């Protein structure tokens, strides 16, 4: 069924950089036999998955959207890919990413409207899930590269707590900010896949696996939610604001207490901190990305886009004391956030400033930055439309 959908949509959507059909068919046949025998390996046994092309795969290259990595293949699976295969999942192909997961967009289009972007950097993964080509795909996020493409393409997504999903065996984007994420067509598939990876491959070294149970718990009505605007509110069009506010009013009408910056001085203080966040985030990811980007710039500058070369230049000018100040800011931010977290069931905000823009730009990442810097868990719930 997935292959039929891919045949129909992929010529226009261009979600995949490489397919792995024969290997997936072989794995599917083996899963069929196990199910007939009543002995499936796991909750992901037989499930087709797509892998963002920043993860190593033993049977396909990892090219990271850059000619620097053209044809490069380690011969090994990354941690998450390895455990998915061990659980019987069908690795159907590698999905398009932007150059080094932040720069030049690939050719992927939004499956709902191919004149528009799927977002980035998890472009192909969001488009593949949004177009029902696969039920689940992996993504990665440093700023908003899981949450925003999920929002543009109408999928569920989880960017789990920092380190809860093993990122080893892939391109090293800004290590203190990089998260593995799962994009899926249903909440159930999203959670069961994330949980399986976290409890099979484990988390990153030094970090625990996801808490909770292998299956979704029963729904529970939140008592209180803190609404956040952040720096994104200033660049969010009025029509998007109105849809968001309408959803907030609906929650309030159902008896959920909503607190915002006008209601609580502590929320206002947090909002002021959120307005400083974009500058700090950019400094951190630029400083942490100096290696390996600086190596590529020294060896093969002709293979890099202007945006990558500019980031290398800015990174070389940053000093350790600049980074130290950013770390101090982040520590203060996390303490402030944790002080608020016990007072609410959730924080609610947008994941994109508007609908998916025309063309292939990755879109504005501003709403995704807070959860990445905090390392806090975040979901995209495809609930709002314009």
N, C-alpha and C positions, 0 to 999 in steps of 0.2 A: 504493500500500500504506500509506504514512504517513497519507494522508487518510482511508482507511478506519478505521485505528486511532484517529485523532483523532475521527472521527464517533462511534465507540463509547465512548471514554473521556472526552472533553473535557467533556460535560455535568456529570460528577461531579468530575473532577480539576481543571478550570479552570486549566490551565497557561498558556493564551495570553490576552494582553490584546487582541491584534489579529491577524487572519489576512491573508495576502497570496496567496490561492490562484491567482487568474488570472495574476498575474505569474509565480508559480512554475511553473504549467503551461506558459506560454510558454517559460520558461527550460529546462524539462524537455524540451520538444519540440526545442529547438535542440541540447541536449546529445545527445539520441537521434540526431539527424542526424550530429553530429560522431563519435559512436562507430561508427555504421554506415560512415562514411567512413574509419574508423581514425585519426581526428585529434582525440582528446580534448584539451582545453586544459590539464588538470592532473590531479593525483590527486583533487581535489575536484570535478571536473566532473560535473554531474548529481546531486550529493549534496544532499539536503534538509537545511537547517540552520535552527535557531531562534536568534533574537537576543534576549538579555536587554534589557529596555526601559530601559537606561541608555546605549545606543549610538544615535547618530543614524543614521537611514535615510532615503534620499531620497524614498521612496514611502509612508512611514508616520510618524505622530507619535512623538516620544520624550516620554513622560509621567512617567517615574521614580517611578511609584506615588504621585503627589501631584497634587491638584487645582490646585496652582500651575502645573503644566505641561500642564493639560488642553488637548488639541488642538495643542500646540506642535510645530512642524515646521520644521527648518532648510532642507530641500530638498537636503541633502547626506548622503552616507554617511560614517560614521566610517571610520577607516583600515582596521580589520579587515574591516568589512562590504564596503567598496569592493573589497578584494583578493579576498574570497571570491566576489563577483559576477564579477570579472574572470577568476577561475579556473573559472567555470561553475557554481558552487554555486547551489542554489535557495533563496532566502531565503523561507522558508515563513510566517514570522510573528514577532511580538514576544512575549516571555514575561514573565510577571508578576514584578515585583520588590517588595520591601518599600518603604515610603515613604523616598525618598532613599537607598535601599540600606542602611538600618539600622533604621528605626523601624517604623511600623504594618504588620503583615503584610497581604498581599493574600488573596484567597479560595482560593488553590491548595491542593489536598489531595495527600496521598501516594498515588501510583498503586497501591501494594501494599496499602494499607488507608486508605480515604478518611476514616476517623475520626481519622487522624493527620496531622501536619505533614510537608511536604516539606523543612522547614528554610528558612533564608534567609541572605542576601538573594536568592540565585539560585534562588528558589523554583520558578518556572515552568520554568526550564531543566532543573533536576534532575528534576522531575516528567515533563516531556516526553520526556526521554531514558530515565528509569526505566520509563516506560510504553510504550516503543518507538514513540512518536509520531514521533520523529525520531532518526536515528543520532547526531547531534552538535548541541550547543548551546553558545553562549558564556555565560560567567559572569564576575563580577568579585569580587575578594576584598580586603578591608581587614583583617579579623580572621580569619574562617573561612568566608566566604560562598560559596566554591566547594567546599572540601573537606567541610564538614559536610553540606550538602544532598546532595552525591554519596554520602556515607556513609548518610544516611537513605533515599535512593532506590535504592541499590544500583547505582551507575554508576561507571565509571572516570572519573578527572578528573586534570588536571594544572594546578597553579598553578606556572607556570614561574618561573625566576629573575627578579628584579625588573627590569623594563624590556625583557625579551626579546620580549614580545608588545606590539605598538603599541596604546596605550590612547587615542590622540587621537581626538576626535570623539565625546565623550560627557560624562556628568555627572562633574564633578571631585571625586570622593571622596578625601579625605586623600591628597594627591598622593605623599607619600613612602612610603606604605604600599599604594597601590592597584595591584592586579595584574589583568590579563586572564587568564581561565582557560578551559579547554575541558573540557566534560563529554561523555562518549561511551559508547556501548554496548560498544565493544571497545577494547583497547589500540591496535590498529592504526589505527582511525579517530581516536582521541584524538591519537596522535603525528603522523600524517600531516597532520591539520588544523592542529595547533599549529605544526608545522614550515613548512607552506605559508604561514600568516599571517606567521610570523616572518621568512621569507625573501622575502616579496613586499611586505608593508607595512613590513618592517623592525621593529626594536625601537623603544622610546621614544627620543627624542633623547638622545644621549650614552651609549647602551647597545647592546651587540652583539646580534645575532640568536642564536637557539638554536644551540648546537654540535651536531655529530652528522650523521647522514645522513637523507635524506627518508623512509626506511623504517626500521622497527624493526630493531635488531641482533639477532643470535642470542642466546638466553637464556644467561646466565652465572651460575653459582652463586656467591653471595657468600661470602667467607671469614670476614668478621667484621661483626657488626651491633651497634650500641649501642642498647640499649633505654632509652627515656625515659618517665618517669612524668609529670613536670611538675606544675604546680599542679592539673591536672585530676584527678589520681589521688585526691585527698581527697574529691572529689564524684562519683566513679565508683562505682556500686553493685557489690557483691561478685560478682554473677552476670556482669557485664560484665568485671570483672577476671579472673575465672576463665577465660572464653573467650579473652581475650587471652593469659593465661599459658599456656593450653593450646596456642595457636598458637606461642608462643615455644619451648615444649618440643618441638614437632614440628620446628621449624627446627633446634634443637640436636641432635635425634636424626638429622638428615640431615647432620650434620657441620659446621654453621655455628656459629662461636664467638659466643656472646652475652655482652656485657658490660653490666652495669648499675651502679647507684649503689653497691651493696654490694661490687662487685668492683674498683672503680677510684676512687681519691680525686678524680681529675680529672672523672669523670662526676658524682660527688657535688657537686663545686663548681658544675658546670654546672646540676645540678638545683636548687641553692639559688638560682641566678640566675633560673631559669625560674619560681620561685615569686614573684619580684618583678615578673615581666613584665606580668601583667594590668593593674596600676595604671599602669605606664608606657605601655602601649599605649593605654589609655583617655585618658590626658592628651594623647598625641600626636594621636590622631584627632580629639579635641575641639578642640584648638588649631588644627589644620590645616583643620578644617571650618567655622571661623568665617565664612569666605567660601566659598560664597554664602549659607549658611543665615541669617546675620545680616541680610542684605539682605531675604530673604523675610520674616523676622520683623518687620522695620520696615515693610514695605509691606503684607503680607497675613497678619497673625498669625492671623486667623480661619480660614485655610486650612491651618494647621499643627496637627499632633497635639501633645498635651502633652509627649510624649517629645522631639520636635524642639525645642519651645520651651524645655524644661529644658536640653537640650544647648547651645542658644544662650546661655542665661543662664550656665551654667558656663563656657562658652568665653570669654565677655566678661570673666569674673573672672580668667582665667589671664593670667599676665604673661610677657613674653619670657624672663625668667630661669628661669621654670618649664620652659619648652620647651627652653631651653639645657641645663638639667640632664638632661632626658629624652634629648636627643641625645647627651650625654656618656655616659649609661648605655648607650645603644644601641651606641655605638662600642666601649665595653668589651665588651659582650655579643658583638658580631660578631667581635672579635679572639679572644675565648675560644672561640667556636664554630669559627672557622677553625683554631685550634690543635688542636681535636679532630677536625676533618673528615678530615685526612690519615691518621688512625689507624683509619678504619672505611670499609666500603663503603657504609653507609647508616645512618641513624637510623630507628628504628621506634617508633611510638607509635600511640595511637588517634586517630580523627578526630571521635569523639563520645563523650559520657559514657555514653550508653545508647541504646536503640532510639528511634525517632522518638516524641516526646511526643504525647499526644492534643491535638486542636484544631489551631490554626495558629501557635503560638509559633515563633520562629526557632530556638530551642534554644540550648544553652550553647556559646559560641564558644571556650572556653578552650584546646582542643587545637590550634586553627588559628592562634593568635596568633604562635607562635614563628617559623614560616616566613615570615610576612608582615613582621615586624619585621626579621628577618635578610635578607630578600630571597632566601632560599634556595629552590631548587626543591623541590616537594612533590607527591606523588601520593596520590590515594585509590584503594586496591585493595579491591574489595568481596569480602573473603575471610571475614569473620566473621559469624555469625548467632547469635541467642539462641533 
